[in-house]
Structures are given as structure tokens and as C-alpha cells.
């Protein structure tokens, strides 16, 4: 693939994902090639990434057939900020994200410590609530209910993401209440996954993939 892709091709593909600078490292230019080849050597039918990955996904669609590999389905999802003030969600920043197998307490702790300024919508907690939780609730014709003590006004009910967004930026929804509500919903989403991984076969797959911690 490196004999077909130019420096310009790989620079363009990596530009939103890799810090290029005025004198980019060679590894940054190799990155799109390696990610494209992952599709073949991981044996997948689909690659999923946030919108910031779109140029690499386009790169894969263009160059994989040129070396005899089939095009895969490239699925893009909205970019969601991480839980830290920096906003980056990364596997190397433990508290920037919720992992699929995090237990209930870990999730509550991560959300409790997440960056979420009152009235400021630029945070990962609100973005996750709007993009994931509210989308699911609207699809099921359900409300997002945030339980709140009566002395603070009682439970809050949201029918759509616009209502949630407006309540937060107008400071009618406090960050701690939002965090608590989001933690509860995340645990509901992840509980079936956690149960599946209680089986020995699933544990073996996880260990084969990532090794013992």
C-alpha cells in the first residue's frame, strides 16, 4: 500500500487524528495505512469511527481494493467529548471514558469526577446524554427521567435532546443531577454486556485479546 499512497494521501488522511506539525513523524504517515490494513487482518466486515476518522475511512475505501482487498462498510458516528476537561476520549486516559465492562461503582465514580461546568454545554457528560441516551429514549418513545429530591424540585422529565440541552444551559439542570442520571442510564445499557462476560468462554476471549490485567 505504501507504494501506491503518496505522502499527500497519507498526510490528508491522518490530519484530524495525528498531530502532524511542521515536521511530521514518519509514524504519523504510516498510521492510515496500518488502520486500513486492520480491516483485512482483523477479519472484519465493518469499521466504525467518530467523524474525526472520516478521512482515514475514505483512505481505506480507496486503497484497499488497489492491493486486492475488498472494501468494507465504514460507519461514522458523532464525535463525543471525553469526560475530562481536555475533552479527548482516549484509551490512554483512564477517566476520559467509560469502558464496556466497568462495574456500577466505577461508572458512578467516573461520572462524579467528570468535567461538567454549570451552564456550559461543551462537556462529555451532556454530549453523551444528548447523543446516546436521548436518541435511545426518543426511539422508544420514552422520557429521560432524572431523579431529584423534592427539596431540590423533584424529578426532571425530558422528552427530547433539545429540552435537555436548554435545561442545562439555562442552569435548570445542575451538573451533579445530570451526572447521576447519566450514570444510571449507562449502567442500564452495560448490564447485559457485563452479564455476558461472566461466562468463562467470554472471559477467555477477553484474556486472549488483552491479557491479564
Secondary structure, 3 states (H helix, E strand, C coil): CCCCCCHHHHHHHHCCCCCCCCCCCHHHHHHHHHHHHHHHHCCCCEEEEEHHHHHHHHHHHHHCHHHCCCCCEEEEECCCCCCCCCCCCCCCCHHHCCCCCCCHHHHHHHHHCCCCCCCCCCCHHHHHHHHHHHHHHHHCCCCEEECCCHHHCCCEEECCHHHHHHHHHCCCCCHHHHHHHHHHHHHHHHHHHHHHCCCHHHHHHHHHHHCCC
